[in-house]
Amino acid sequence: MILEVAILNVIPGQEDAFIEAFSKAQRIISKMAGYISHKLKRCVENGSQFILLVEWEKLTDHTEGFRGSKEYQEWKKLLHHFYNPFPTVEHYTDIELGDANSQISYLTSQI
Protein backbone atom coordinates (compact mmCIF):
# COMPACT_ATOMS: atom_id res chain seq x y z
CA MET A 1 0.00 0.00 0.00
CA ILE A 2 1.19 3.51 -0.85
CA LEU A 3 0.11 6.64 1.02
CA GLU A 4 0.00 9.82 -1.04
CA VAL A 5 0.44 12.92 1.13
CA ALA A 6 -0.25 16.43 -0.16
CA ILE A 7 -0.17 19.61 1.89
CA LEU A 8 -2.70 21.92 0.25
CA ASN A 9 -2.31 25.64 0.87
CA VAL A 10 -5.58 27.16 -0.29
CA ILE A 11 -5.76 30.84 -1.20
CA PRO A 12 -7.18 32.62 1.88
CA GLY A 13 -10.86 33.36 1.46
CA GLN A 14 -11.32 30.42 -0.93
CA GLU A 15 -11.58 27.67 1.70
CA ASP A 16 -15.36 27.14 1.47
CA ALA A 17 -15.28 27.05 -2.33
CA PHE A 18 -12.37 24.59 -2.17
CA ILE A 19 -14.28 22.28 0.18
CA GLU A 20 -17.29 22.38 -2.12
CA ALA A 21 -15.14 21.61 -5.17
CA PHE A 22 -13.36 18.82 -3.31
CA SER A 23 -16.69 17.20 -2.47
CA LYS A 24 -17.18 16.82 -6.24
CA ALA A 25 -13.57 15.89 -6.99
CA GLN A 26 -13.50 13.08 -4.43
CA ARG A 27 -16.04 11.19 -6.55
CA ILE A 28 -13.50 11.21 -9.38
CA ILE A 29 -10.56 9.82 -7.45
CA SER A 30 -12.59 7.20 -5.60
CA LYS A 31 -13.45 5.48 -8.90
CA MET A 32 -9.85 5.13 -10.08
CA ALA A 33 -8.11 1.77 -10.42
CA GLY A 34 -5.92 1.06 -7.39
CA TYR A 35 -7.66 3.60 -5.17
CA ILE A 36 -8.21 2.38 -1.59
CA SER A 37 -9.30 5.39 0.49
CA HIS A 38 -8.77 9.08 1.16
CA LYS A 39 -9.09 11.70 3.88
CA LEU A 40 -9.06 15.46 3.67
CA LYS A 41 -8.17 17.23 6.92
CA ARG A 42 -8.08 20.93 7.77
CA CYS A 43 -5.31 22.46 9.86
CA VAL A 44 -6.46 23.73 13.25
CA GLU A 45 -3.82 26.47 13.46
CA ASN A 46 -4.11 27.61 9.83
CA GLY A 47 -7.60 27.25 8.36
CA SER A 48 -6.31 27.77 4.81
CA GLN A 49 -4.11 24.68 4.99
CA PHE A 50 -5.40 21.17 4.34
CA ILE A 51 -3.76 17.76 4.10
CA LEU A 52 -4.91 15.16 1.62
CA LEU A 53 -4.11 11.53 2.38
CA VAL A 54 -4.86 8.98 -0.34
CA GLU A 55 -4.13 5.28 -0.11
CA TRP A 56 -3.27 3.50 -3.36
CA GLU A 57 -2.55 -0.16 -3.99
CA LYS A 58 0.71 0.75 -5.73
CA LEU A 59 2.60 3.91 -6.68
CA THR A 60 1.85 3.68 -10.39
CA ASP A 61 -1.90 3.66 -9.67
CA HIS A 62 -1.42 7.30 -8.71
CA THR A 63 1.55 8.50 -10.76
CA GLU A 64 0.61 6.85 -14.06
CA GLY A 65 -2.97 5.63 -13.80
CA PHE A 66 -4.65 8.61 -12.17
CA ARG A 67 -2.36 11.39 -13.37
CA GLY A 68 -2.40 10.02 -16.91
CA SER A 69 -6.18 9.74 -17.08
CA LYS A 70 -8.87 11.98 -18.56
CA GLU A 71 -10.43 12.00 -15.08
CA TYR A 72 -7.32 13.77 -13.79
CA GLN A 73 -8.01 16.62 -16.19
CA GLU A 74 -11.39 17.14 -14.52
CA TRP A 75 -9.72 16.91 -11.07
CA LYS A 76 -7.29 19.65 -12.14
CA LYS A 77 -10.12 21.90 -13.38
CA LEU A 78 -11.97 21.53 -10.10
CA LEU A 79 -9.06 22.00 -7.69
CA HIS A 80 -5.75 23.28 -8.97
CA HIS A 81 -6.72 26.96 -9.13
CA PHE A 82 -7.21 27.01 -5.33
CA TYR A 83 -3.54 26.38 -4.45
CA ASN A 84 -0.83 28.90 -3.68
CA PRO A 85 1.84 27.64 -3.78
CA PHE A 86 1.15 24.49 -5.76
CA PRO A 87 1.40 21.48 -3.43
CA THR A 88 4.25 19.07 -3.22
CA VAL A 89 2.98 15.50 -3.30
CA GLU A 90 5.00 12.73 -1.69
CA HIS A 91 4.43 9.00 -1.35
CA TYR A 92 5.03 6.81 1.68
CA THR A 93 5.13 3.08 2.20
CA ASP A 94 4.68 1.01 5.33
CA ILE A 95 7.69 -0.22 7.25
CA GLU A 96 7.85 -3.36 9.30
CA LEU A 97 8.61 -2.82 12.96
CA GLY A 98 9.53 -5.62 15.32
CA ASP A 99 7.05 -6.79 17.92
CA ALA A 100 7.42 -4.20 20.69
CA ASN A 101 6.26 -6.67 23.35
CA SER A 102 8.92 -9.21 22.51
CA GLN A 103 11.59 -6.47 22.55
CA ILE A 104 10.41 -5.28 25.96
CA SER A 105 10.40 -8.83 27.25
CA TYR A 106 13.93 -9.33 25.95
CA LEU A 107 15.17 -6.15 27.57
CA THR A 108 13.47 -7.01 30.87
CA SER A 109 15.07 -10.44 30.91
CA GLN A 110 18.51 -8.82 30.57
CA ILE A 111 18.10 -6.72 33.74
Protein Blocks (a to p, Z undefined) as FASTA:
>chain_A
ZZddddddddehilmmmmmmmmmmmmmmmmpghiabdcddddfklmkbccdddddfblkl
mmmmmmmpmklmmmmmmmmmmgccddddddddddddddfklmmmmmmmmZZ
